[in-house]
Amino acid sequence: MIPEIANQIVLVILGLVILLVAGDLLVRGAVGLATALKIPALLVSLTIVAFGTSAPELFVSIQAVMTGNDGIALGNIIGSNIANVMLVLGLPALIYPITTHVLGLRRHAVFMLIATAGFLGAAYGPGEINTTIGAALFGGIIIYVAYLWFRASRGKSDDPILDEVEEYKESGLGIKTIAFLLAGLVGLPLGAHLLVAHGASLAADLGVRDEVIGLTIVAFGTSLPELATVIAAALHKKSDVAIGGVIGSNIFNLLAVGGAAGLAGTAVFSAPSLVLDIPVMLLATLALAAFVLTRRDIGRLWGAIFFAGYVGFIFTLAAKASGI
């Protein structure tokens, strides 16, 4: 049994690595193609970059729901939002305080609260994300992107969410751009298949619910690039760049990834997720919103509390899984 579990873990991690690399390559290739077609940078930022950076989560959720492993899809969404706040902001805040004095940030925090309320309504109402709810959630992300477009097109370019195009900019439609596109288009479904199939097998071998895999390995893995970026920013005392990305990521997880999961099938919330996982996500979201809306910095003390809370959450999952 132990060799089988070790084999499943290796394949899950391999799928995760393929997803992350393929997602990045797809975005770079798509931005290169858009540049060659002379598509405006703003439109590229709001569509290709915004949705493309969520491609790993999107593919995992769609694959999981279509194969009947919807627990992995929901665990990925919930776990990613928990990790974004408690780990991605908490750990760097121990290095250097994260300021919330970012122009225009509060309106995004309000939208994050609305998106969270919609997700919770699905969880504690019908207890599932079906096609209708999925369409409503996905409609929410379209409204959000349209709002960003409206503000930016009117010359309000100070928005903290619209700052990622230059990082991904590629020059023209060359061999590298085509290679990136192909690698991304092939790698994303391959990585999603490896992660979901072997994640489900790993959950069965360990005797835990599917959500645990999504809440831990998948959520932590897909948060690693953001964590590395924010830690690097904190070391250079520029950690304020992180908070807009975290809020934007949480909104996309709830609306775009959650919506895609519902459009792909039906994702049912389990009883344990309603009792533990979602309340923790809600607490993390409310804590982040409180800091942003009151414009209080996330200092080292709160960084330690966030990080300890994340470790405690993972420990609780492990304890419940082992029957402690």
VOVODO-246861 format. One record per residue (C-alpha): residue number from 0; y, x, z. Coordinates in pm, 1 decimal, padded with zeros to 6 digits. Example, Ala and Ser with C-alpha at 12.3 -4.5 7.8 and 13.67 -1.06 7.14 Angstrom:
BEGIN
  num        yy        xx        zz
    0  -00450.0   01230.0   00780.0
    1  -00106.0   01367.0   00714.0
***
This chain:
BEGIN
  num        yy        xx        zz
    0   00000.0   00000.0   00000.0
    1   00244.3   00278.8   00089.9
    2   00209.2   00456.9  -00249.1
    3   00260.7   00120.4  -00423.3
    4   00576.7   00051.0  -00220.0
    5   00707.8   00402.0  -00293.0
    6   00641.1   00346.9  -00663.9
    7   00829.6   00015.5  -00659.5
    8   01127.1   00176.1  -00480.2
    9   01143.5   00454.8  -00740.3
   10   01138.9   00202.4  -01026.0
   11   01403.8  -00014.7  -00859.5
   12   01630.4   00287.6  -00813.6
   13   01562.9   00392.4  -01173.4
   14   01662.0   00045.5  -01294.0
   15   01977.5   00064.0  -01085.5
   16   02074.2   00404.5  -01227.7
   17   02013.4   00284.0  -01584.3
   18   02226.9  -00024.9  -01514.2
   19   02520.5   00173.6  -01379.7
   20   02515.3   00432.3  -01659.2
   21   02462.2   00171.1  -01932.4
   22   02739.2  -00049.7  -01793.8
   23   02986.8   00237.6  -01797.0
   24   02885.1   00341.6  -02149.5
   25   02913.4  -00015.3  -02277.2
   26   03268.4  -00046.2  -02142.2
   27   03371.0   00288.8  -02291.6
   28   03218.8   00199.7  -02626.6
   29   03371.8  -00147.6  -02629.4
   30   03715.2  -00009.2  -02541.4
   31   03678.5   00244.9  -02823.0
   32   03589.7  -00033.5  -03066.7
   33   03880.2  -00245.8  -02946.5
   34   04113.9   00050.9  -02989.5
   35   03991.0   00102.7  -03346.1
   36   04050.9  -00266.5  -03418.9
   37   04401.7  -00234.1  -03269.2
   38   04338.6  -00499.9  -03004.0
   39   04624.4  -00495.6  -02748.5
   40   04556.6  -00285.8  -02438.5
   41   04636.7  -00579.7  -02210.4
   42   04371.2  -00798.0  -02372.8
   43   04123.1  -00509.8  -02347.8
   44   04197.1  -00474.2  -01977.1
   45   04161.7  -00844.1  -01901.6
   46   03841.9  -00899.3  -02098.6
   47   03636.5  -00594.4  -02194.6
   48   03712.3  -00379.8  -01890.8
   49   03721.6  -00664.6  -01638.7
   50   03395.8  -00823.5  -01752.0
   51   03233.1  -00499.7  -01863.0
   52   03262.3  -00333.9  -01524.1
   53   03074.5  -00636.0  -01382.2
   54   02805.2  -00606.8  -01652.4
   55   02534.6  -00461.3  -01420.3
   56   02573.4  -00751.4  -01176.5
   57   02590.1  -01003.3  -01462.2
   58   02271.5  -00878.5  -01627.4
   59   02084.2  -00860.0  -01296.8
   60   02183.1  -01215.5  -01203.9
   61   02091.5  -01360.5  -01543.2
   62   01759.9  -01173.4  -01552.5
   63   01677.9  -01273.3  -01193.2
   64   01747.8  -01644.1  -01243.2
   65   01562.1  -01658.8  -01575.0
   66   01251.5  -01503.2  -01417.5
   67   01257.2  -01722.7  -01107.3
   68   01385.2  -01450.2  -00873.6
   69   01716.9  -01619.2  -00803.4
   70   01719.8  -01477.8  -00450.0
   71   01795.2  -01135.6  -00597.6
   72   02084.9  -01283.6  -00797.4
   73   02243.6  -01454.7  -00496.5
   74   02172.0  -01160.9  -00267.2
   75   02345.6  -00932.8  -00516.5
   76   02661.8  -01147.2  -00517.1
   77   02676.2  -01194.5  -00140.2
   78   02573.3  -00838.2  -00057.2
   79   02820.9  -00685.7  -00302.6
   80   03110.9  -00876.5  -00148.8
   81   03003.0  -00770.7   00199.6
   82   02967.2  -00407.4   00091.8
   83   03302.4  -00411.0  -00093.0
   84   03490.5  -00498.1   00225.0
   85   03289.4  -00344.7   00507.3
   86   03164.6  -00030.5   00333.2
   87   03392.9   00042.0   00036.0
   88   03707.4  -00017.3   00246.5
   89   03567.0   00059.1   00591.0
   90   03433.5   00409.4   00530.4
   91   03741.5   00545.5   00344.9
   92   03970.1   00392.0   00610.7
   93   03811.2   00633.9   00856.7
   94   03950.4   00914.7   00641.3
   95   04296.8   00774.5   00576.0
   96   04443.7   00429.4   00653.5
   97   04441.4   00183.5   00363.0
   98   04774.5   00013.6   00308.1
   99   04798.7  -00348.8   00201.1
  100   05166.8  -00311.2   00103.6
  101   05080.6  -00346.4  -00265.3
  102   05311.1  -00560.0  -00476.2
  103   05151.3  -00884.6  -00592.4
  104   04834.9  -00839.7  -00386.0
  105   04869.7  -01150.1  -00172.4
  106   04836.2  -01390.6  -00465.7
  107   04499.2  -01232.4  -00548.6
  108   04388.2  -01262.0  -00185.8
  109   04463.7  -01634.8  -00202.9
  110   04261.7  -01664.7  -00524.8
  111   03976.6  -01476.0  -00353.7
  112   03980.7  -01732.2  -00071.5
  113   03971.4  -02018.7  -00324.0
  114   03678.1  -01857.6  -00508.4
  115   03497.1  -01805.4  -00177.1
  116   03553.4  -02168.9  -00083.0
  117   03404.2  -02280.8  -00415.2
  118   03098.8  -02059.1  -00365.1
  119   03053.0  -02184.3  -00007.5
  120   03088.9  -02541.7  -00129.1
  121   02790.7  -02487.8  -00358.9
  122   02590.3  -02319.7  -00080.5
  123   02646.6  -02577.2   00194.1
  124   02678.4  -02878.1  -00036.6
  125   02399.8  -02909.7  -00294.4
  126   02250.6  -02580.4  -00174.3
  127   02226.6  -02437.5  -00523.5
  128   02422.3  -02314.8  -00821.6
  129   02307.4  -02528.2  -01113.2
  130   02441.5  -02551.4  -01467.8
  131   02731.7  -02778.0  -01372.7
  132   02840.7  -02566.6  -01076.9
  133   02786.4  -02249.0  -01279.7
  134   03015.7  -02382.7  -01552.2
  135   03279.0  -02470.7  -01291.0
  136   03262.0  -02123.1  -01135.5
  137   03280.2  -01954.0  -01474.6
  138   03570.0  -02180.3  -01563.6
  139   03739.8  -02042.3  -01254.2
  140   03720.4  -01684.3  -01380.4
  141   03861.6  -01793.6  -01716.5
  142   04156.8  -01953.8  -01534.3
  143   04204.2  -01637.3  -01329.3
  144   04203.2  -01413.0  -01637.3
  145   04438.8  -01653.1  -01816.8
  146   04674.0  -01634.8  -01518.1
  147   04669.8  -01252.7  -01527.8
  148   04737.0  -01264.0  -01901.0
  149   05028.0  -01504.3  -01856.4
  150   05194.8  -01287.9  -01592.2
  151   05142.7  -00962.0  -01779.4
  152   05251.2  -01103.7  -02116.3
  153   05580.3  -01210.7  -01954.5
  154   05652.8  -00851.0  -01861.2
  155   05523.3  -00867.8  -01503.4
  156   05314.1  -00550.5  -01537.7
  157   05322.4  -00454.4  -01168.0
  158   04999.7  -00638.9  -01100.2
  159   04748.7  -00429.6  -00897.2
  160   04450.7  -00569.0  -01089.2
  161   04567.1  -00446.5  -01432.8
  162   04528.9  -00070.4  -01412.6
  163   04193.0   00028.5  -01558.1
  164   04233.1   00065.4  -01934.3
  165   04339.2   00430.6  -01941.3
  166   04034.8   00535.7  -01739.2
  167   03803.9   00400.9  -02009.9
  168   04010.8   00469.6  -02319.2
  169   03813.3   00610.9  -02611.1
  170   03955.9   00721.4  -02944.7
  171   03860.5   00511.4  -03243.9
  172   03535.9   00405.0  -03404.2
  173   03347.2   00733.7  -03411.3
  174   02981.4   00824.4  -03362.4
  175   03037.4   00855.9  -02987.0
  176   03177.7   00502.0  -02962.6
  177   02883.1   00355.7  -03155.5
  178   02635.8   00556.7  -02945.7
  179   02798.4   00430.8  -02626.2
  180   02778.6   00070.8  -02746.1
  181   02412.1   00098.3  -02843.9
  182   02318.0   00278.4  -02521.7
  183   02491.9   00010.3  -02317.6
  184   02340.4  -00281.5  -02508.1
  185   01989.6  -00135.1  -02476.8
  186   02024.9   00005.6  -02126.5
  187   02165.5  -00300.2  -01948.7
  188   01874.7  -00540.2  -02016.8
  189   01624.6  -00257.7  -01960.4
  190   01778.5  -00164.4  -01626.8
  191   01804.8  -00529.8  -01521.7
  192   01438.0  -00588.1  -01607.9
  193   01322.5  -00284.4  -01409.2
  194   01535.9  -00373.8  -01110.3
  195   01448.5  -00744.3  -01096.0
  196   01077.2  -00715.0  -01174.0
  197   01009.0  -00429.5  -00935.3
  198   01260.0  -00557.5  -00680.3
  199   01064.3  -00883.2  -00661.3
  200   00737.2  -00689.4  -00632.0
  201   00886.9  -00470.9  -00359.3
  202   01000.8  -00778.7  -00165.7
  203   00649.5  -00925.4  -00192.6
  204   00487.5  -00597.9  -00080.3
  205   00724.7  -00574.2   00218.1
  206   00686.2  -00942.0   00300.9
  207   01061.3  -01011.6   00285.3
  208   01268.5  -01266.4   00096.0
  209   01405.3  -01168.2  -00245.5
  210   01763.5  -01184.6  -00117.1
  211   01703.2  -00879.3   00103.4
  212   01657.2  -00661.2  -00205.7
  213   01977.5  -00799.0  -00356.3
  214   02166.1  -00764.9  -00027.7
  215   02062.8  -00403.8   00031.5
  216   01944.5  -00184.5  -00256.2
  217   02115.7  -00371.6  -00540.4
  218   02443.6  -00444.1  -00358.4
  219   02470.5  -00093.9  -00213.5
  220   02382.0   00069.2  -00544.3
  221   02631.3  -00128.3  -00750.5
  222   02901.7  -00050.5  -00490.5
  223   02845.6   00325.7  -00503.7
  224   03088.8   00395.9  -00793.9
  225   03367.1   00205.1  -00616.7
  226   03285.8   00378.9  -00288.2
  227   03305.8   00722.8  -00450.2
  228   03638.1   00633.4  -00614.9
  229   03792.0   00503.8  -00293.3
  230   03673.1   00799.5  -00084.4
  231   03826.8   01036.4  -00340.1
  232   04151.4   00837.1  -00323.4
  233   04147.2   00846.7   00057.2
  234   04101.5   01223.8   00056.2
  235   04416.9   01244.3  -00157.9
  236   04594.2   00995.6   00073.0
  237   04618.4   00738.2  -00207.2
  238   04370.9   00482.0  -00076.5
  239   04609.4   00193.7  -00150.5
  240   04471.1   00193.0  -00506.1
  241   04140.7   00064.5  -00371.2
  242   04229.1  -00271.0  -00226.8
  243   04328.5  -00441.5  -00553.9
  244   04000.6  -00332.5  -00712.6
  245   03797.0  -00465.2  -00419.6
  246   03966.5  -00806.0  -00428.6
  247   03928.9  -00826.5  -00807.0
  248   03562.0  -00726.7  -00781.5
  249   03494.8  -00994.0  -00518.1
  250   03655.7  -01260.7  -00734.5
  251   03448.8  -01158.6  -01037.9
  252   03128.2  -01150.6  -00831.5
  253   03179.5  -01505.2  -00705.3
  254   03305.1  -01665.7  -01024.4
  255   03178.3  -01463.2  -01322.2
  256   02844.5  -01345.0  -01180.2
  257   02785.0  -01663.5  -00981.4
  258   02882.0  -01872.8  -01282.2
  259   02654.0  -01675.7  -01514.6
  260   02365.2  -01724.6  -01271.0
  261   02414.4  -02101.1  -01281.1
  262   02449.0  -02111.4  -01658.5
  263   02123.9  -01914.5  -01691.0
  264   01929.9  -02160.4  -01475.8
  265   01937.1  -02275.7  -01114.7
  266   01985.5  -02041.0  -00818.7
  267   01885.0  -02193.6  -00483.9
  268   02026.8  -02070.0  -00152.5
  269   01760.5  -01998.6   00110.6
  270   01792.0  -02113.2   00472.9
  271   01824.1  -01754.8   00608.2
  272   02108.9  -01679.7   00366.8
  273   02297.0  -01986.7   00491.2
  274   02255.8  -01875.7   00853.0
  275   02321.9  -01500.6   00823.9
  276   02425.8  -01361.2   00485.1
  277   02694.9  -01607.8   00379.9
  278   02862.3  -01625.8   00724.9
  279   02887.7  -01244.3   00724.4
  280   03038.3  -01253.7   00374.1
  281   03285.8  -01519.8   00488.3
  282   03389.6  -01315.6   00793.9
  283   03440.3  -01005.3   00578.9
  284   03644.8  -01204.9   00325.5
  285   03862.6  -01366.8   00592.9
  286   03920.8  -01030.7   00760.5
  287   04032.3  -00871.1   00432.2
  288   04254.3  -01169.2   00346.6
  289   04412.7  -01157.4   00693.4
  290   04508.4  -00791.5   00648.6
  291   04654.8  -00858.0   00302.6
  292   04841.2  -01178.3   00388.9
  293   04995.9  -01025.4   00704.2
  294   05049.3  -00690.2   00529.0
  295   04879.9  -00493.6   00804.2
  296   04723.9  -00158.2   00720.0
  297   04349.4  -00110.9   00762.6
  298   04357.5   00179.7   01007.1
  299   04083.3   00402.5   01139.6
  300   03989.7   00163.7   01421.7
  301   03933.2  -00126.3   01181.9
  302   03762.9   00109.6   00939.1
  303   03517.5   00195.4   01215.6
  304   03469.6  -00174.7   01297.9
  305   03405.6  -00261.0   00932.4
  306   03161.4   00025.6   00885.7
  307   02980.1  -00049.5   01212.1
  308   02960.8  -00413.6   01107.9
  309   02799.3  -00318.0   00777.3
  310   02544.7  -00093.2   00950.0
  311   02475.7  -00372.9   01198.9
  312   02423.7  -00623.7   00917.7
  313   02174.3  -00396.9   00739.5
  314   01996.8  -00328.0   01070.4
  315   01973.3  -00703.1   01137.1
  316   01816.9  -00760.0   00794.3
  317   01567.6  -00480.6   00858.8
  318   01487.0  -00612.9   01205.4
  319   01426.7  -00967.1   01077.0
  320   01212.9  -00832.5   00793.4
  321   00994.7  -00636.0   01035.1
  322   00972.4  -00920.5   01283.2
  323   01157.3  -00741.9   01562.3
***
